[in-house]
Amino acid sequence: RLRGVRGDILLGLGDCTNAQTDFDAAVILNPESADAFGLRAVAGIACGNPYEGALSDAQTAIRLDPDSMYGHYAHGLVLLSQGLADSALAAFDDAVRSDPESMHGYWGRAQYYESIGQRSGGSDDINRVIFLNPSFMAAHSYRGIMHYEAGEYDSAISDFDIALRINPQSAIARYWRGFSYRESGEHE
């Protein structure tokens, strides 16, 4: 269990190599753990590893526990990467049903809407992600881009400011905040 927790932290810090090593160890130490397989699948996707391994791990997680939130979330990510948006949405819906207090299923659904060119369709999901995990920088950037696309530049700037407080090195937040200031007539 501690390997999975440490792996999740390492993944959040962007340390893919050590995260993957910890998730591999978690699967070996507890081969009946759906979470271990699901988290390893998520890490594989996040770290750019082959999707075949992630798909296999996601399917194993769901076989071990049909309510595996990480399994459904990872399965949705694989399906989305394969261009199977509607199937991915169903997997993300399953992740939300499996654990409505986890941000992952909501984040997956927001990615679905972005993939079909309707980013604003995921606004409720993005707000839920931010409610569940206010320090998730990517969600603030995503919502900032939604505000920018809607012409709501002050709201966009606010979200990008939050994203930059979380991660001052975020090129995406800095880039879009600059555009938001320009469109609002203000200057950074």
MDAnalysis code that builds the backbone (N, CA, C; Angstrom):
import MDAnalysis as mda
import numpy as np

u = mda.Universe.empty(564, n_residues=188, atom_resindex=np.repeat(np.arange(188), 3), trajectory=True)
u.add_TopologyAttr("name", ["N", "CA", "C"] * 188)
u.add_TopologyAttr("resid", np.arange(1, 189))
u.add_TopologyAttr("resname", ["ARG", "LEU", "ARG", "GLY", "VAL", "ARG", "GLY", "ASP", "ILE", "LEU", "LEU", "GLY", "LEU", "GLY", "ASP", "CYS", "THR", "ASN", "ALA", "GLN", "THR", "ASP", "PHE", "ASP", "ALA", "ALA", "VAL", "ILE", "LEU", "ASN", "PRO", "GLU", "SER", "ALA", "ASP", "ALA", "PHE", "GLY", "LEU", "ARG", "ALA", "VAL", "ALA", "GLY", "ILE", "ALA", "CYS", "GLY", "ASN", "PRO", "TYR", "GLU", "GLY", "ALA", "LEU", "SER", "ASP", "ALA", "GLN", "THR", "ALA", "ILE", "ARG", "LEU", "ASP", "PRO", "ASP", "SER", "MET", "TYR", "GLY", "HIS", "TYR", "ALA", "HIS", "GLY", "LEU", "VAL", "LEU", "LEU", "SER", "GLN", "GLY", "LEU", "ALA", "ASP", "SER", "ALA", "LEU", "ALA", "ALA", "PHE", "ASP", "ASP", "ALA", "VAL", "ARG", "SER", "ASP", "PRO", "GLU", "SER", "MET", "HIS", "GLY", "TYR", "TRP", "GLY", "ARG", "ALA", "GLN", "TYR", "TYR", "GLU", "SER", "ILE", "GLY", "GLN", "ARG", "SER", "GLY", "GLY", "SER", "ASP", "ASP", "ILE", "ASN", "ARG", "VAL", "ILE", "PHE", "LEU", "ASN", "PRO", "SER", "PHE", "MET", "ALA", "ALA", "HIS", "SER", "TYR", "ARG", "GLY", "ILE", "MET", "HIS", "TYR", "GLU", "ALA", "GLY", "GLU", "TYR", "ASP", "SER", "ALA", "ILE", "SER", "ASP", "PHE", "ASP", "ILE", "ALA", "LEU", "ARG", "ILE", "ASN", "PRO", "GLN", "SER", "ALA", "ILE", "ALA", "ARG", "TYR", "TRP", "ARG", "GLY", "PHE", "SER", "TYR", "ARG", "GLU", "SER", "GLY", "GLU", "HIS", "GLU"])
u.atoms.positions = np.array([
    [0.823, -1.201, 0.000],
    [0.000, 0.000, 0.000],
    [0.859, 1.255, 0.000],
    [1.937, 1.257, 0.807],
    [2.803, 2.427, 0.860],
    [3.503, 2.676, -0.467],
    [3.821, 1.598, -1.195],
    [4.436, 1.762, -2.521],
    [3.494, 2.532, -3.440],
    [2.201, 2.205, -3.394],
    [1.232, 2.888, -4.234],
    [1.077, 4.346, -3.857],
    [1.071, 4.636, -2.557],
    [0.943, 6.013, -2.092],
    [2.174, 6.810, -2.510],
    [3.357, 6.226, -2.270],
    [4.582, 6.923, -2.658],
    [4.637, 7.109, -4.178],
    [4.227, 6.086, -4.913],
    [4.202, 6.187, -6.371],
    [3.288, 7.297, -6.839],
    [2.133, 7.435, -6.188],
    [1.187, 8.490, -6.545],
    [1.805, 9.862, -6.297],
    [2.514, 10.015, -5.199],
    [3.183, 11.279, -4.893],
    [4.278, 11.559, -5.918],
    [5.085, 10.541, -6.206],
    [6.157, 10.715, -7.190],
    [5.592, 11.084, -8.562],
    [4.489, 10.449, -8.928],
    [3.856, 10.762, -10.216],
    [3.401, 12.216, -10.232],
    [2.801, 12.667, -9.135],
    [2.368, 14.056, -9.032],
    [3.513, 15.047, -9.145],
    [4.713, 14.613, -8.748],
    [5.900, 15.463, -8.843],
    [6.580, 15.355, -10.207],
    [6.035, 14.489, -11.055],
    [6.602, 14.328, -12.392],
    [7.759, 13.352, -12.467],
    [7.996, 12.594, -11.396],
    [9.085, 11.609, -11.370],
    [8.557, 10.274, -11.880],
    [8.421, 10.178, -13.196],
    [7.807, 9.005, -13.812],
    [8.585, 7.724, -13.564],
    [9.893, 7.789, -13.652],
    [10.707, 6.579, -13.511],
    [10.503, 5.940, -12.143],
    [10.640, 6.728, -11.090],
    [10.483, 6.170, -9.744],
    [9.033, 5.846, -9.418],
    [8.089, 6.614, -9.954],
    [6.676, 6.299, -9.747],
    [6.361, 4.946, -10.360],
    [6.809, 4.745, -11.601],
    [6.544, 3.481, -12.283],
    [7.177, 2.320, -11.526],
    [8.384, 2.516, -10.997],
    [9.055, 1.475, -10.213],
    [8.238, 1.133, -8.973],
    [7.718, 2.148, -8.298],
    [6.910, 1.894, -7.104],
    [5.603, 1.185, -7.454],
    [4.962, 1.575, -8.548],
    [3.719, 0.902, -8.937],
    [3.986, -0.538, -9.372],
    [5.110, -0.765, -10.052],
    [5.479, -2.141, -10.412],
    [5.637, -2.979, -9.145],
    [6.317, -2.413, -8.140],
    [6.512, -3.136, -6.878],
    [5.178, -3.368, -6.174],
    [4.281, -2.389, -6.218],
    [2.971, -2.543, -5.580],
    [2.191, -3.691, -6.214],
    [2.276, -3.828, -7.538],
    [1.585, -4.919, -8.231],
    [2.197, -6.261, -7.849],
    [3.509, -6.317, -7.756],
    [4.185, -7.567, -7.378],
    [3.845, -7.948, -5.941],
    [3.854, -6.970, -5.042],
    [3.585, -7.238, -3.630],
    [2.126, -7.564, -3.353],
    [1.229, -7.025, -4.170],
    [-0.194, -7.247, -3.944],
    [-0.903, -7.456, -5.284],
    [-0.729, -8.624, -5.886],
    [-1.292, -8.864, -7.219],
    [-2.815, -8.947, -7.267],
    [-3.477, -8.855, -6.132],
    [-4.941, -8.861, -6.096],
    [-5.505, -7.456, -5.868],
    [-4.628, -6.451, -5.898],
    [-5.059, -5.073, -5.647],
    [-5.445, -4.384, -6.943],
    [-6.723, -4.094, -7.087],
    [-7.200, -3.358, -8.263],
    [-6.559, -1.977, -8.317],
    [-6.421, -1.331, -7.155],
    [-5.814, 0.001, -7.135],
    [-4.384, -0.027, -7.640],
    [-3.625, -1.061, -7.269],
    [-2.235, -1.154, -7.729],
    [-2.172, -1.215, -9.250],
    [-3.007, -2.039, -9.848],
    [-3.028, -2.138, -11.310],
    [-3.552, -0.844, -11.941],
    [-4.596, -0.281, -11.354],
    [-5.168, 0.949, -11.904],
    [-4.195, 2.110, -11.848],
    [-3.511, 2.248, -10.712],
    [-2.534, 3.328, -10.587],
    [-1.351, 3.119, -11.526],
    [-0.925, 1.873, -11.688],
    [0.171, 1.612, -12.620],
    [-0.264, 1.965, -14.044],
    [-1.517, 1.705, -14.378],
    [-2.025, 2.066, -15.703],
    [-2.017, 3.583, -15.888],
    [-2.488, 4.308, -14.886],
    [-2.512, 5.775, -14.964],
    [-1.087, 6.309, -15.112],
    [-0.159, 5.755, -14.325],
    [1.235, 6.198, -14.410],
    [1.811, 5.903, -15.786],
    [1.498, 4.747, -16.327],
    [2.001, 4.406, -17.655],
    [1.542, 5.399, -18.703],
    [0.291, 5.809, -18.607],
    [-0.255, 6.778, -19.559],
    [0.399, 8.150, -19.346],
    [0.461, 8.576, -18.088],
    [1.025, 9.889, -17.773],
    [2.499, 9.982, -18.158],
    [3.182, 8.861, -18.089],
    [4.621, 8.857, -18.362],
    [4.949, 8.528, -19.812],
    [3.923, 8.377, -20.646],
    [4.156, 8.150, -22.057],
    [4.592, 6.746, -22.411],
    [4.315, 5.794, -21.539],
    [4.654, 4.405, -21.827],
    [3.615, 3.805, -22.772],
    [3.927, 2.673, -23.378],
    [2.992, 2.081, -24.344],
    [1.600, 1.867, -23.750],
    [0.593, 2.193, -24.544],
    [-0.783, 2.086, -24.079],
    [-1.227, 0.638, -23.910],
    [-0.563, -0.310, -24.587],
    [-0.967, -1.706, -24.449],
    [-0.849, -2.156, -22.996],
    [0.265, -1.791, -22.345],
    [0.446, -2.145, -20.941],
    [-0.577, -1.465, -20.054],
    [-0.866, -0.201, -20.345],
    [-1.860, 0.533, -19.562],
    [-3.239, -0.069, -19.751],
    [-3.564, -0.450, -20.977],
    [-4.865, -1.064, -21.235],
    [-4.987, -2.389, -20.487],
    [-3.953, -3.194, -20.535],
    [-3.965, -4.470, -19.825],
    [-4.130, -4.265, -18.316],
    [-3.385, -3.297, -17.768],
    [-3.493, -3.011, -16.331],
    [-4.879, -2.486, -15.970],
    [-5.441, -1.613, -16.798],
    [-6.784, -1.081, -16.530],
    [-7.808, -2.209, -16.557],
    [-7.699, -3.086, -17.528],
    [-8.634, -4.208, -17.620],
    [-8.472, -5.165, -16.440],
    [-7.244, -5.376, -15.996],
    [-7.011, -6.228, -14.826],
    [-7.626, -5.591, -13.587],
    [-7.457, -4.280, -13.428],
    [-8.037, -3.582, -12.274],
    [-9.553, -3.747, -12.255],
    [-10.185, -3.601, -13.406],
    [-11.645, -3.719, -13.480],
    [-12.085, -5.163, -13.258],
    [-11.285, -6.119, -13.721],
    [-11.616, -7.534, -13.481],
    [-11.522, -7.855, -11.988],
    [-10.490, -7.315, -11.321],
    [-10.326, -7.560, -9.883],
    [-11.410, -6.861, -9.062],
    [-11.801, -5.685, -9.505],
    [-12.831, -4.907, -8.805],
    [-13.616, -4.113, -9.845],
    [-14.821, -4.553, -10.174],
    [-15.618, -3.857, -11.197],
    [-15.889, -2.385, -10.866],
    [-15.678, -1.989, -9.611],
    [-15.862, -0.596, -9.213],
    [-14.527, 0.135, -9.047],
    [-13.475, -0.355, -9.676],
    [-12.159, 0.273, -9.562],
    [-12.148, 1.622, -10.275],
    [-12.127, 2.682, -9.494],
    [-12.127, 4.023, -10.078],
    [-10.891, 4.221, -10.954],
    [-9.714, 3.838, -10.443],
    [-8.489, 4.019, -11.227],
    [-8.523, 3.163, -12.493],
    [-9.085, 1.977, -12.403],
    [-9.199, 1.123, -13.580],
    [-10.065, 1.764, -14.651],
    [-11.228, 2.274, -14.248],
    [-12.125, 2.918, -15.219],
    [-11.504, 4.202, -15.782],
    [-10.854, 4.970, -14.911],
    [-10.224, 6.213, -15.357],
    [-9.123, 5.911, -16.381],
    [-8.246, 4.966, -16.058],
    [-7.162, 4.613, -16.987],
    [-7.728, 4.056, -18.289],
    [-8.756, 3.233, -18.184],
    [-9.387, 2.677, -19.387],
    [-9.916, 3.818, -20.265],
    [-10.534, 4.805, -19.647],
    [-11.031, 5.957, -20.393],
    [-9.907, 6.719, -21.088],
    [-8.786, 6.881, -20.404],
    [-7.657, 7.583, -21.019],
    [-7.128, 6.836, -22.235],
    [-7.041, 5.506, -22.120],
    [-6.578, 4.712, -23.255],
    [-7.560, 4.847, -24.419],
    [-8.843, 4.711, -24.123],
    [-9.853, 4.818, -25.184],
    [-9.818, 6.193, -25.843],
    [-9.650, 7.230, -25.039],
    [-9.584, 8.586, -25.578],
    [-8.384, 8.729, -26.511],
    [-7.249, 8.144, -26.110],
    [-6.043, 8.228, -26.945],
    [-6.218, 7.483, -28.264],
    [-7.122, 6.519, -28.283],
    [-7.382, 5.736, -29.488],
    [-8.486, 6.361, -30.352],
    [-8.968, 7.530, -29.936],
    [-10.006, 8.212, -30.708],
    [-11.401, 7.678, -30.468],
    [-11.581, 6.891, -29.420],
    [-12.888, 6.311, -29.101],
    [-13.549, 7.146, -28.006],
    [-13.896, 8.389, -28.381],
    [-14.352, 9.372, -27.398],
    [-15.606, 8.931, -26.644],
    [-16.604, 8.402, -27.336],
    [-17.840, 8.020, -26.649],
    [-17.612, 6.884, -25.658],
    [-16.786, 5.924, -26.035],
    [-16.457, 4.830, -25.107],
    [-15.652, 5.355, -23.929],
    [-14.772, 6.311, -24.202],
    [-13.993, 6.919, -23.128],
    [-14.912, 7.629, -22.138],
    [-15.893, 8.366, -22.664],
    [-16.833, 9.065, -21.780],
    [-17.557, 8.074, -20.876],
    [-17.960, 6.943, -21.416],
    [-18.631, 5.927, -20.593],
    [-17.697, 5.423, -19.491],
    [-16.423, 5.239, -19.807],
    [-15.457, 4.792, -18.798],
    [-15.272, 5.861, -17.719],
    [-15.200, 7.133, -18.125],
    [-15.068, 8.215, -17.140],
    [-16.323, 8.312, -16.270],
    [-17.488, 8.108, -16.876],
    [-18.728, 8.078, -16.089],
    [-18.670, 6.951, -15.053],
    [-18.143, 5.789, -15.454],
    [-17.981, 4.675, -14.507],
    [-17.028, 5.046, -13.381],
    [-15.964, 5.789, -13.706],
    [-15.025, 6.225, -12.666],
    [-15.715, 7.151, -11.673],
    [-16.544, 8.065, -12.166],
    [-17.278, 8.971, -11.276],
    [-18.243, 8.174, -10.404],
    [-18.955, 7.230, -11.002],
    [-19.885, 6.403, -10.212],
    [-19.140, 5.587, -9.158],
    [-17.951, 5.112, -9.508],
    [-17.176, 4.290, -8.577],
    [-16.682, 5.090, -7.382],
    [-16.308, 6.346, -7.603],
    [-15.809, 7.174, -6.505],
    [-16.088, 8.645, -6.806],
    [-17.288, 9.121, -6.458],
    [-17.645, 10.505, -6.769],
    [-16.836, 11.542, -5.981],
    [-16.049, 11.095, -5.011],
    [-15.224, 12.029, -4.240],
    [-13.795, 12.102, -4.767],
    [-13.520, 11.421, -5.861],
    [-12.213, 11.504, -6.503],
    [-12.329, 12.420, -7.715],
    [-11.322, 13.213, -7.926],
    [-11.337, 14.156, -9.045],
    [-11.107, 13.490, -10.398],
    [-10.577, 12.276, -10.414],
    [-10.105, 11.669, -11.657],
    [-11.191, 11.492, -12.726],
    [-12.320, 10.955, -12.362],
    [-13.384, 10.750, -13.347],
    [-13.871, 12.065, -13.934],
    [-13.989, 13.078, -13.093],
    [-14.419, 14.397, -13.562],
    [-13.366, 14.995, -14.509],
    [-12.098, 14.837, -14.140],
    [-11.012, 15.334, -14.984],
    [-11.033, 14.611, -16.336],
    [-11.271, 13.311, -16.311],
    [-11.369, 12.552, -17.557],
    [-12.497, 13.055, -18.436],
    [-13.649, 13.327, -17.817],
    [-14.774, 13.834, -18.617],
    [-14.442, 15.198, -19.230],
    [-13.752, 16.037, -18.491],
    [-13.350, 17.337, -19.049],
    [-12.426, 17.127, -20.247],
    [-11.517, 16.162, -20.148],
    [-10.627, 15.862, -21.273],
    [-11.432, 15.349, -22.471],
    [-12.480, 14.593, -22.193],
    [-13.361, 14.127, -23.267],
    [-13.941, 15.326, -24.023],
    [-14.505, 16.288, -23.285],
    [-15.118, 17.448, -23.937],
    [-14.088, 18.226, -24.753],
    [-12.885, 18.339, -24.224],
    [-11.839, 19.014, -24.987],
    [-11.539, 18.245, -26.271],
    [-11.519, 16.921, -26.185],
    [-11.177, 16.105, -27.358],
    [-12.206, 16.235, -28.485],
    [-13.443, 16.562, -28.142],
    [-14.465, 16.716, -29.184],
    [-14.689, 18.191, -29.540],
    [-13.787, 19.052, -29.056],
    [-13.850, 20.468, -29.406],
    [-14.918, 21.254, -28.671],
    [-15.369, 20.749, -27.524],
    [-16.403, 21.439, -26.748],
    [-15.942, 21.623, -25.303],
    [-14.777, 22.262, -25.149],
    [-14.180, 22.432, -23.825],
    [-15.192, 22.952, -22.801],
    [-16.052, 23.888, -23.198],
    [-16.999, 24.471, -22.247],
    [-18.005, 23.440, -21.741],
    [-18.209, 22.349, -22.476],
    [-19.108, 21.292, -22.013],
    [-18.645, 20.638, -20.722],
    [-17.365, 20.774, -20.422],
    [-16.818, 20.185, -19.205],
    [-16.720, 21.146, -18.039],
    [-17.413, 22.279, -18.125],
    [-17.260, 23.286, -17.066],
    [-17.708, 22.782, -15.695],
    [-18.814, 22.059, -15.618],
    [-19.253, 21.522, -14.322],
    [-18.223, 20.539, -13.773],
    [-17.673, 19.720, -14.671],
    [-16.668, 18.755, -14.226],
    [-15.402, 19.453, -13.742],
    [-14.960, 20.484, -14.454],
    [-13.759, 21.219, -14.034],
    [-13.995, 21.893, -12.689],
    [-15.157, 22.478, -12.503],
    [-15.454, 23.095, -11.201],
    [-15.437, 22.052, -10.096],
    [-15.919, 20.850, -10.381],
    [-15.901, 19.773, -9.393],
    [-14.469, 19.340, -9.101],
    [-13.633, 19.257, -10.135],
    [-12.221, 18.905, -9.932],
    [-11.570, 19.907, -8.991],
    [-11.803, 21.191, -9.250],
    [-11.192, 22.234, -8.423],
    [-11.739, 22.190, -6.999],
    [-13.022, 21.896, -6.845],
    [-13.597, 21.753, -5.504],
    [-12.930, 20.600, -4.756],
    [-12.736, 19.474, -5.438],
    [-12.159, 18.292, -4.802],
    [-10.652, 18.406, -4.589],
    [-9.977, 19.130, -5.476],
    [-8.523, 19.255, -5.377],
    [-8.116, 20.665, -5.811],
    [-8.247, 21.638, -4.899],
    [-7.978, 23.030, -5.264],
    [-6.538, 23.303, -5.691],
    [-5.623, 22.400, -5.385],
    [-4.223, 22.624, -5.756],
    [-3.845, 21.949, -7.078],
    [-4.838, 21.465, -7.828],
    [-4.565, 20.833, -9.118],
    [-4.434, 21.930, -10.170],
    [-3.201, 22.297, -10.441],
    [-2.889, 23.423, -11.315],
    [-3.503, 23.286, -12.695],
    [-3.467, 22.101, -13.267],
    [-3.970, 21.910, -14.630],
    [-5.447, 22.268, -14.745],
    [-6.221, 22.009, -13.702],
    [-7.650, 22.330, -13.745],
    [-7.873, 23.837, -13.766],
    [-7.072, 24.570, -13.013],
    [-7.197, 26.033, -13.040],
    [-6.819, 26.577, -14.414],
    [-5.779, 26.009, -15.015],
    [-5.395, 26.439, -16.365],
    [-6.491, 26.115, -17.370],
    [-7.053, 24.912, -17.253],
    [-8.127, 24.489, -18.153],
    [-9.307, 25.453, -18.048],
    [-9.706, 25.753, -16.803],
    [-10.846, 26.653, -16.613],
    [-10.503, 28.068, -17.096],
    [-9.254, 28.475, -16.907],
    [-8.833, 29.775, -17.414],
    [-8.961, 29.857, -18.929],
    [-8.580, 28.778, -19.620],
    [-8.719, 28.751, -21.082],
    [-10.197, 28.794, -21.469],
    [-11.045, 28.088, -20.705],
    [-12.490, 28.143, -20.975],
    [-12.989, 29.584, -20.865],
    [-12.569, 30.282, -19.804],
    [-12.984, 31.680, -19.626],
    [-12.460, 32.541, -20.776],
    [-11.219, 32.310, -21.158],
    [-10.638, 33.073, -22.266],
    [-11.452, 32.872, -23.543],
    [-11.756, 31.615, -23.838],
    [-12.520, 31.313, -25.057],
    [-13.920, 31.921, -25.026],
    [-14.460, 32.146, -23.817],
    [-15.787, 32.755, -23.674],
    [-15.711, 34.282, -23.610],
    [-14.487, 34.832, -23.707],
    [-14.330, 36.283, -23.637],
    [-14.397, 36.833, -22.225],
    [-14.282, 35.966, -21.233],
    [-14.330, 36.359, -19.821],
    [-12.891, 36.514, -19.309],
    [-12.241, 37.596, -19.735],
    [-10.802, 37.731, -19.529],
    [-10.417, 37.931, -18.075],
    [-11.209, 38.671, -17.298],
    [-10.886, 38.858, -15.884],
    [-10.941, 37.527, -15.128],
    [-11.955, 36.718, -15.434],
    [-12.047, 35.396, -14.801],
    [-10.890, 34.510, -15.241],
    [-10.520, 34.618, -16.518],
    [-9.387, 33.836, -17.020],
    [-8.118, 34.225, -16.275],
    [-7.873, 35.517, -16.144],
    [-6.679, 35.995, -15.444],
    [-6.667, 35.472, -14.017],
    [-7.807, 35.489, -13.356],
    [-7.902, 34.985, -11.985],
    [-7.493, 33.517, -11.906],
    [-8.000, 32.690, -12.826],
    [-7.633, 31.275, -12.807],
    [-6.151, 31.071, -13.123],
    [-5.626, 31.819, -14.079],
    [-4.202, 31.670, -14.396],
    [-3.333, 32.147, -13.244],
    [-3.778, 33.178, -12.518],
    [-3.035, 33.624, -11.330],
    [-2.974, 32.503, -10.293],
    [-4.093, 31.830, -10.082],
    [-4.109, 30.703, -9.133],
    [-3.172, 29.607, -9.611],
    [-3.248, 29.271, -10.899],
    [-2.375, 28.232, -11.443],
    [-0.907, 28.595, -11.229],
    [-0.564, 29.863, -11.415],
    [0.822, 30.287, -11.253],
    [1.246, 30.351, -9.784],
    [0.312, 30.552, -8.876],
    [0.651, 30.458, -7.450],
    [0.974, 28.999, -7.101],
    [0.248, 28.081, -7.716],
    [0.490, 26.657, -7.468],
    [1.807, 26.231, -8.101],
    [2.024, 26.651, -9.337],
    [3.251, 26.296, -10.049],
    [3.749, 27.517, -10.821],
    [4.646, 28.285, -10.215],
    [5.139, 29.501, -10.872],
    [5.860, 29.244, -12.203],
    [6.224, 28.004, -12.463],
    [6.939, 27.661, -13.700],
    [6.006, 27.253, -14.838],
    [4.706, 27.282, -14.624],
    [3.769, 26.812, -15.646],
    [3.780, 27.725, -16.875],
    [4.348, 27.206, -17.951],
    [4.409, 27.976, -19.200],
    [3.011, 28.173, -19.782],
    [2.159, 27.166, -19.651],
    [0.805, 27.264, -20.201],
    [0.024, 28.379, -19.515],
    [0.058, 28.406, -18.181],
    [-0.679, 29.439, -17.446],
    [-0.122, 30.825, -17.758],
    [1.192, 30.939, -17.832],
    [1.806, 32.239, -18.118],
    [1.457, 32.702, -19.541],
    [1.510, 31.793, -20.487],
    [1.201, 32.093, -21.886],
    [-0.236, 32.597, -22.027],
    [-1.197, 31.826, -21.478],
    [-2.605, 32.197, -21.622],
    [-2.963, 33.424, -20.786],
    [-2.285, 33.600, -19.644],
    [-2.556, 34.805, -18.858],
    [-2.139, 36.045, -19.650],
    [-1.021, 35.954, -20.361],
    [-0.579, 37.073, -21.186],
    [-1.608, 37.428, -22.252],
    [-2.145, 36.412, -22.918],
    [-3.192, 36.659, -23.912],
    [-4.430, 37.268, -23.259],
    [-4.768, 36.809, -22.074],
    [-5.949, 37.327, -21.377],
    [-5.768, 38.792, -21.030],
    [-4.579, 39.142, -20.545],
    [-4.313, 40.552, -20.256],
    [-4.412, 41.388, -21.528],
    [-3.824, 40.898, -22.609],
    [-3.863, 41.633, -23.871],
    [-5.309, 41.868, -24.325],
    [-6.119, 40.825, -24.276],
    [-7.521, 40.945, -24.730],
    [-8.334, 41.840, -23.809],
    [-7.978, 41.880, -22.521],
    [-8.743, 42.703, -21.577],
    [-8.336, 44.176, -21.650],
    [-7.226, 44.442, -22.377],
    [-6.744, 45.817, -22.479],
    [-5.807, 46.189, -21.346],
    [-5.555, 45.267, -20.441],
    [-4.646, 45.514, -19.327],
    [-3.254, 44.999, -19.706],
    [-2.300, 45.306, -18.850],
    [-0.946, 44.816, -19.053],
    [-0.476, 44.125, -17.788],
    [0.339, 43.092, -17.985],
    [0.875, 42.385, -16.807],
    [1.845, 43.270, -16.068],
])
